[in-house]
Amino acid sequence: MAAISSLKTALHGLRRNPVLFLGGLILGLIALPQLATQLAQIPLLPFGLQVVTFFVMPFFAAGLYAMADEATGERSRTSLSTLTAAGREKYVPFLLAKIVALGIMIPFGIALGILGVVGVFAIGLSAATAGGGPAMGVGVLSLLGVGALIVLAYIIVLFLIQFFPVAVVVNDADAIESFKQSYRLVRSNIVPTLGYSVIVLVANLIAMAPIFGFIIFRSIQNVQQMQQAGSTAAPATMQAGAGFSIPEIAALSAISLAVQMFVTTFLSTYAVAFFKAHQSGASGPDIDGDSVIPEFE
């Protein structure tokens, strides 16, 4: 299976180049303040840090992809000097590609938001005029169906463009061409890409399950405690109880950092290995049948 073959290549590159995990650690450290402030429920600061992270992350992400490219190449060797060199060289096209990706995804969020607002008003109006009943049930099912179609379209788009960061670094593609290359590669390798995507999904779920599981458990526990306290608790006390304690934030941050270091490094290396193994699809004819991408060494 092509996805398994690329997985073996990625694992071989990681085994011979543990320095790759330092690149993943750097990315984890960049994202860490945002997570910590979110857990502490500090107003506005997480959003500000998210904006900063969006503009800082491409430098190191491009560098990590370049290291993975070397680690899965003929020499199978890389170093941190590649991270900084590639970060400087690929920062602008990588950032522009991320902005384009954001522009592609925003309409889906807007559509779901509008659908949610329409749903609330429609259900409220139906309940007020008809008292619920079959009409409201049909309306709810219709809205859920439209929402499911939007989510499905979102997933398909993500599936088709998922390799654009790799194309920027490995094939020197610009912000727009990287999406074309990702589309062509996936279109030419639907079944292998499905296998690859399943492995990526499973890896993410296994890695993030303990963190999100604890966060959800702790959040439910906080809500229950506040409900039990009821009106006897002061507003300030209830607000404080909604967040995580300092030891909990420290523990979750440490776990998240470790997960980021291993999972991000693995997924980046695996993406590069899979992309390089199927580059003929990315450099093949365009949608209109004209070859527009030159071959790269």
N, C-alpha and C positions, 0 to 999 in steps of 0.2 A: 504494500500500500504506500502511495506516494507520501502521504502525511506522516507515516511512521518512519519512512526513510529520511525525510527532512528532520524529524524529531531526533533520530540517531545522530545526524550531522550536528545539530545544535548541541546535544549533550556532549558529543566529542569535543566540540569547540570550547564549551564551558569547562570541561575537565582539564583541558590543556591550558586554559587561560583563566584561572581564578581571578585575575585582575579585573575581569568583566564585572564581577560583583561590586567592585568599588564604584564603578559607574552607576550601578543600580542604587548603591548606598547614597551617592550624591543626589540622585533624583528623589530618593526618600527623604533626605534632609531638607530639600527645597519644599516639599509638600507638607512636611511635619508641622510647621507653625499654623497652617490653615486648619489642619485636623484638630490640633490642641485648642485653638480658639473656638472652634465649633463645639467641641465637647464642653468647654467652659461656658458656652453660651454668651460670649462677649458680643454685644451688638455692633454691627457694621464692619468690625475689624476682619472677620473671615472673608467678606466680599472683597475688601481692599487687598487682602493677601492673595485672593484668588486671581485678581487682575494682575498683580505683580508676578505671580507664579506663571500665568499664561505667557508673559513676555520673557521670563527668565528660562523656563523649562526647555524651549526649543534648542538652546545652545547645547545643553547637556544631553538631551534626547538624541539630537543629531550625532553627537560624539559617540554615544553608546551604540547607535546603529552602525557607525563606521567601525568601531571596535569589533562588533559582531561580524561585520563583513570580512575583516581581516582574520578573525578567529575561525571562520568557516571557509576560508579560502585555501589556496594551495599550501601556503606556509603554515597556516593554523597557529599563527602567533600574532599577538597585539600588545599594546601598551597604553598607558594613560596619555602619552603624548599625542596619540591619535585622537583621543577625545577632545582635547583642546584645539588641535589643528582643524579637525572636521567641524567642531562647533563654530569656529570663526568663519570657515568657508561656507558652511551650509545654513548658517543662522537665518539669513534673510529669506531664502526660498522656503525653508522649513516653516518659519513663522507665517509667511504669506499663505502657504498651503494649509496651515492650521486655521487661519482666518477664513479661507475659502470653505473649509470643512464646517466651521462654525456657521457660516452663512447658509450652507446647505441644510444644516440641522435645525436652525432657528424656526423656519416655517412650520416644521412638524410640531414644535412646542407651542407655537402660536395657534395652530389649528386645534390642538388638543385643549388649549386654554379656552378658546372660543366655544368649542363643543361643550366643555364643562359648564360655562356660563349659560349657554343656551339650554342645556339640560336642566339646570337648576330652575330657570325661569319657566321652562315648559312643564316640568313636573309640578311646580307650585301653582301654575295657572290651571293645569288639568285637575289638580286636587281641589282647587277652589271652585271651579265651575262644574265639574262632573263628580266630585267626591271620590276620585280615584277610579277603581274598577278596571275593566279590560282596556279602555282607551289609554289609560296611563301606563298599563303594562306594555302595550304595543309601542308606545312612545319611548319607554325606557329601553326596550329591546332594540329599537331602531337606533337610538343614540349609542348603545353599547356596540352594535354592529359597525357603525361608522367609526367609532373609536378604535375598534379592533382592526379595521382596514387601514387606518392611519398608522397605528403601531406596526402593522405588518409591512407597510410601505417603508417605514423608518428602518426596520430591521433589514429589509432587502437592500436599501441604499447603503447602510453600514456594511453589509456583507460585500457589496461590490467595490467600495472605495477603501476597504480596510488596509490596503497595502500602500497607500499614497505616501506615508512617511518613509517607507523603505525605498520607494522609487526615487524620492528626492535625494537620498544619500547614496544609494547604490548605483543608480543610473543617471545621476546628475540632472534629473528632470526638474522643470520649473513647477510653479504652483499649480498650473492648469494641467500640464502634461502628466504630472504625477497621478492625477485622478484618472486620466485616460489609460495610463499604463496599468493601474490597478484594475480598472474595469475589464480591459482586454485579458489580463491574466486570469481573473476569476471567470470570465465568460468562456475562456478556452479550457478551464480546469474546474468545472463546477463540482464534480464529485470529490476530487482531492481537496478542494477548498472547503467543502462541507466537512470532510474528515478533520482537516486542520482546525476549523472553527469549533468543532465539538471538543477537541483536545484543549483548545484555548479556554473555552467556556468551563470545562471541568476543572482545569487548573485554577481559574479565577474563583470558582465556587468553593473549592477545597481550601484555598488560601484565605479567603475572606469570611468564610462561614463562622469561625470562632469569634472574630471581631464584631461582625454585625449581629451575631447571636447574642453576645454579651450586651451590646448597646441596646438592642431591642428588649432584652430581659430587664436591664437596669431602668430603661425608660418606662416600661410597664410597671415596675416596682415603684418608681417615683410617683406615677399617676395614682396608683392605689394608695400610697401613703398620703398624698395630698387630699384624696377623696375621703379617707378616713379622718384626716384632721378637720376637714370641712371648714365651717366658718369660724371655728375656734382658733385657727392658725392666722397669724398676721400675714398680710400680703407679702412683706419682705421675706418672711420665713418660707412661704410657699414658692416664691420665685427662686430662692436659694436651693430649695429641695428639687427643683426641676433640672439642675445641672449635675455634673459628675464631680466627685471629690478630687482633690489634687493627687492622691495616690492612684486613683482609678485612671485619671487622665495620663499620668506618667506611665502606668502599666500599658494602657491601650496605645499610647504613642510609641512605646518601645516595641510592642508586638507589631504595630503597623509598619514601623521602620524596617524591622526584620523581614516582614512579608514583602514590602516594597523592594527591598534589596534583592531577594531571591526570585520573586515572581516577575518583576519588571525585567530583570536581566534575562531570565529564561525566555519570556515571551518576545523580547526584542531579538534575541539570538535566533529563536525559532522562526520568527517572521522573516528574518533575513535569509535563513537557510531555505525556507520554503519558496520565497520569492526567487532566489537565485536558481533553484532547481527547476522553476517553471517560467523562466524569463522569455522563452520563445513565444509564450502566449502574450506577454506584455509588449513585446516588440513586433508583434504580428501586424496584420492589416488593420486599419482603423475601421470604424463603423461603416464608412462608405466604400471600404474595400481598398483604399489607397494606403500604401505603406508610408507612414509619416515618422517613424522612430528609427534612427540609425542604431546599428549594433554597437554595443559597448564591450570593451575588454573587461 
